[in-house]
Amino acid sequence: MSNEKLLKELSDHVYRLDRKHKDFDSTLREGKHRRFGEVQYKILTTEDNTTNGMQAMAVAPIKNNKVDTSEIVSTMF
């Protein structure tokens, strides 16, 4: 998956951290594994700031059964 496509998919999911969002996803939590495109990622951290409305998520790919923190991807809105 290209970096642009990954960022778009992550962006689509980061909105779902907001409990008020119609597609809220309670499974988007720190420590969980999630497939984005064809790659499995570990969710490193999430943020749903109800004060300023920001949602953010940082993920790292899992390669050879290990989390590769040299390739952390983050997105926020």
C-alpha positions in Angstrom: 0.0 0.0 0.0 1.4 3.4 -0.9 2.0 5.9 1.9 -0.8 8.1 0.6 -3.3 5.3 0.7 -2.2 4.2 4.1 -2.6 7.8 5.4 -6.1 8.1 3.9 -7.2 4.8 5.5 -5.8 5.8 8.8 -7.5 9.2 8.5 -10.8 7.5 7.9 -10.3 5.4 11.0 -9.1 8.1 13.3 -12.5 9.8 13.2 -13.9 6.7 14.7 -12.1 7.3 18.0 -14.7 9.9 18.8 -17.4 8.4 20.9 -20.0 10.7 19.3 -19.1 9.6 15.7 -21.8 7.5 14.1 -19.1 4.8 13.2 -17.4 4.9 16.6 -15.1 1.9 16.9 -14.2 0.8 20.5 -11.7 -1.7 19.1 -9.3 1.1 18.1 -7.3 0.9 21.3 -3.7 1.0 22.3 -2.0 -2.4 22.0 -4.5 -3.8 19.5 -3.5 -5.1 16.1 -5.4 -4.0 13.1 -4.9 -4.6 9.3 -4.7 -1.5 7.2 -4.4 -2.4 3.6 -2.3 -5.6 3.4 -0.2 -4.9 6.4 -0.9 -5.7 10.1 -0.2 -2.8 12.5 0.0 -2.4 16.2 -1.9 0.6 17.6 0.7 2.4 19.7 -1.4 5.2 21.0 -4.7 6.9 20.5 -6.1 10.3 21.6 -9.7 11.5 21.6 -9.5 15.0 23.1 -13.1 16.1 23.9 -11.9 19.6 24.8 -10.6 20.6 21.4 -12.1 17.8 19.2 -8.8 16.3 18.1 -8.5 12.6 17.4 -5.1 11.0 16.8 -3.6 7.6 16.3 0.0 6.2 15.9 0.6 2.8 14.5 3.7 0.7 13.6 3.8 -2.2 11.2 4.3 -5.8 12.4 7.1 -7.5 10.4 8.3 -11.0 11.1 6.1 -11.0 14.2 7.8 -7.9 15.6 6.6 -4.4 15.9 8.8 -2.2 13.7 8.9 1.2 15.5 11.3 2.5 12.9 8.3 3.0 10.7 5.7 4.7 13.0 2.9 6.3 11.1 0.6 8.8 12.8 -2.4 10.9 11.8 -4.7 13.3 13.6 -7.7 15.5 13.1 
